[in-house]
Amino acid sequence: QTPRRFGQVVPAVEQHALAVTREDSVEPSILRGPYVGELESLRGSLGKMIGMLEGRYADLQESESRHRLLAETLRESDEKFSKAFRSGPDAMTISELATGRYLEVNDGFERLFGHTRAQALGRTSLELGIWPDPAGRNRFLELLRTQRVVRDLEVVSRNRRGEESACLLSAECLELAGRNCIVSVVHDVTDRKRAEWEHARAVARERLAREEFTQRLISS
């Protein structure tokens, strides 16, 4: 009913305005009739609509601002992860859980194992000979599938020259770009293990020397 009434109100208001301009007498029905109330009602409705539109516009601006902030945060997070992954001192890899094939390796991987990124991508650690013991790799994968996370597992790795190293392996299963992946960090502890072994040998030699000295005293 409002559109029909609105169509009646507009001509009446125009007539009133024209009469005032000509200094004619104003039709009393224009001032006393339902038109004034109708205009007030329409003005109120339009005011509510404008308020709703302004609120919706503010919500859209806020939503767009949140989306921009989220996108910027994700971009910065990706850049930080990429920088940390690339420049990390340890060997870091991302491989596909189903096949074990490397999807990404960092510079630390190249330093530790001697395989370039181009040589590693698309291949597995078994194909590169990094695991001297395939059974150990299978145990690691079974543990990872069960627990989803492995921390500081002592393993032996082999580089491209055939040299073996003592390492601590940490890994976690993650979904990246819709793929189930393994993110691994390999920390070389060969020097530490060698130092521990040398220390143990020195302690054993010292103990043996004391025992021999004591035995000579007793014999004399």
Secondary structure as GFF3:
##gff-version 3
##sequence-region A 1 220
A	DSSP	alpha_helix	2	21	.	.	.	ID=ss1
A	DSSP	alpha_helix	28	32	.	.	.	ID=ss2
A	DSSP	alpha_helix	35	87	.	.	.	ID=ss3
A	DSSP	beta_strand	91	96	.	.	.	ID=ss4
A	DSSP	beta_strand	102	105	.	.	.	ID=ss5
A	DSSP	alpha_helix	107	113	.	.	.	ID=ss6
A	DSSP	alpha_helix	117	120	.	.	.	ID=ss7
A	DSSP	alpha_helix	125	128	.	.	.	ID=ss8
A	DSSP	alpha_helix	134	147	.	.	.	ID=ss9
A	DSSP	beta_strand	149	158	.	.	.	ID=ss10
A	DSSP	beta_strand	164	176	.	.	.	ID=ss11
A	DSSP	beta_strand	179	188	.	.	.	ID=ss12
A	DSSP	alpha_helix	190	219	.	.	.	ID=ss13
###
